[in-house]
Amino acid sequence: MSNSPIIFWFRRDLRLDDNLGLYMAIRSRQPVLPIFIIDPRLERGPWFSRNRTAFMLTALAALDARLRQLNSALLIRRGDPLEVLTALVSETGANALYFNRDYTPFARKRDEAVVRQLGIAFRIVDDNLLVPPEKLRKDDGAPFKVFTPFHRRWNMLTKPKIRELDFRAARFLPHAHTSSPEPLARARLQPQPHVPLPPADEHSAREQLSRFIAKSISHYAESRNSLVIDPFVDDNAGPSGLSPYLRFGILSPRQVYWNARDRYAEASDEPVRQSIEAFCRQLAWREFFVHIMFHFPHVRRGNFRPEFDNLAWRDAPAELTAWQEGRTGYPIVDAAMRQLNAIGWMPNRARMITASFLSKHLLIDWRAGEAYFMRCLLDGDPAANNGGWQWTAGTGTDAQPFFRIFNPILQSRRYDNDGRYIQHWLPELRHLPASHLHQPWTLKSTQLEYPPPIIDHRAARERALAAFQAARA
Ligand SMILES: Cc1cc2nc3c(=O)[nH]c(=O)nc-3n(C[C@H](O)[C@H](O)[C@H](O)COP(=O)(O)OP(=O)(O)OC[C@H]3O[C@@H](n4cnc5c(N)ncnc54)[C@H](O)[C@@H]3O)c2cc1C
């Protein structure tokens, strides 16, 4: 047994429980030195989010606290990962680096450089997906581009189980390198979030999961579309609100999947079983978009379908700002954008409605919306966000066809019929009767402190259809 440490590099897996890479490192019986590296390149990027970074720092503090209970601590350093790791190897004599795999193009490039140049043994572990990209291909070896057959195959494959770790057997490196009482202070990155943050520790994440599994999952098939106001404080009856936890690996996908499956095994009621299947299907969507970005990295910047590369997007900065601020005059769109600005999260239905409005009604390039979401969302994730935007804009793989354009008035009536969501996020419309909430411009009153519609729905629809058709021609 070697006494040289193994460096365990935390990235999108900010937990101790069911962390497969960490499990492997501990099982090697060498001492383990846990580190997180803050890469300043991310702070300079256009997707930098104060909200998400603040949430991540809270998660790091929670991880550090758990490690301290095990007589260790989380070493946090700042800088280029290769340089930081090279210095750490020479300081500690570490002879191996372990980490869980990150599948995005940016991370792959970074990790390849580290592995090539660090000059010590390494182990890269599949942890963040139930089925990694190499394990799921069509019979001819090509990657799937359409979700339904992807999902069928994904469903058939065996998923890894949750790994229980006995931390008493773990040998974490004692404090020599991590003696700072408050390592986050050294990170020199303390952004004030614009939004209240949900708790970011493993215990709270598991509680959110348990509450959902105990109750709301049983009617998820209908409620997944509900416009919930805040899944982190409400007695949530809609979707799970697990996305920030999955985004940062505070929960593993195995913990989520197997808890749902155990509930399925206990359920005798057919609608409950269907709801649990519907939930697991969403976990497959998460994996689908990671696979897409892995196999087709051009989607990171461009349309999946090149036929839309010539689309004449409009340059309309004032309209983009109105959309961002929730001032389009369409209450359902504005309520959703105000929710995003207020809590850093939106339910899936609201994301589809707002994304459709920007890319179709305003004919503004989906990449502007993608970037704004990335700046605001606590769960902002390159693959899921890109997949969601391209799906809605009609430029993506397996996309909604471009001629399907959400009607914001019908969406509003269907998903917020009693107007609860609109009234919560748009206080200026609280006094309106539900019958006028979806189209306040139909009111004769001139007293309204609310803008008229930024564009007429029918005209916008025709303009979008013409632009998409012209691009294809
Ligand atoms: C335009 C647009 C942008 C989006 N951006 C993101 C993003 O940046 N990060 C993100 O995690 N999700 C994104 N989504 C997907 C989805 O809206 C969120 O995952 C979901 O709303 C999160 O809430 P929840 O955890 O309550 O979801 P639930 O309905 O409870 O689903 C459980 C989990 O499944 C995954 N999931 C559910 N739906 C999807 C989906 N359509 N695509 C991928 N994964 C899914 C998420 O990890 C989610 O936490 C986006 C969707 C659209 C249309």
The ligand as a Gaussian input file, in Angstrom:
#p B3LYP/6-31G(d) Opt

LIG

0 1
 C      -35.151000      26.542000     -22.973000
 C      -34.832000      25.516000     -21.911000
 C      -33.679000      25.647000     -21.151000
 C      -33.369000      24.699000     -20.161000
 N      -32.215000      24.844000     -19.436000
 C      -31.885000      23.915000     -18.502000
 C      -30.684000      24.024000     -17.760000
 O      -29.877000      24.935000     -17.954000
 N      -30.431000      23.088000     -16.803000
 C      -31.288000      22.040000     -16.565000
 O      -31.004000      21.210000     -15.684000
 N      -32.404000      21.894000     -17.284000
 C      -32.740000      22.793000     -18.228000
 N      -33.907000      22.659000     -18.931000
 C      -34.719000      21.448000     -18.733000
 C      -35.836000      21.553000     -17.677000
 O      -36.613000      22.686000     -17.907000
 C      -35.285000      21.583000     -16.234000
 O      -34.401000      20.500000     -16.039000
 C      -36.411000      21.445000     -15.228000
 O      -37.352000      22.479000     -15.406000
 C      -35.822000      21.497000     -13.825000
 O      -36.824000      21.422000     -12.873000
 P      -37.050000      20.125000     -11.997000
 O      -35.781000      19.678000     -11.384000
 O      -38.196000      20.388000     -11.107000
 O      -37.461000      19.083000     -13.122000
 P      -38.229000      17.690000     -13.072000
 O      -39.366000      17.786000     -14.010000
 O      -38.515000      17.275000     -11.694000
 O      -37.176000      16.683000     -13.734000
 C      -36.195000      15.977000     -12.987000
 C      -34.827000      16.203000     -13.581000
 O      -34.771000      15.715000     -14.922000
 C      -33.943000      16.569000     -15.703000
 N      -34.760000      17.165000     -16.773000
 C      -36.088000      17.376000     -16.754000
 N      -36.506000      17.876000     -17.933000
 C      -35.417000      17.989000     -18.702000
 C      -35.199000      18.437000     -20.034000
 N      -36.201000      18.851000     -20.833000
 N      -33.938000      18.470000     -20.504000
 C      -32.908000      18.037000     -19.747000
 N      -33.057000      17.584000     -18.481000
 C      -34.299000      17.551000     -17.972000
 C      -33.402000      17.646000     -14.790000
 O      -32.139000      17.229000     -14.327000
 C      -34.432000      17.658000     -13.673000
 O      -33.909000      18.122000     -12.446000
 C      -34.236000      23.597000     -19.938000
 C      -35.398000      23.488000     -20.712000
 C      -35.701000      24.437000     -21.676000
 C      -36.962000      24.285000     -22.483000

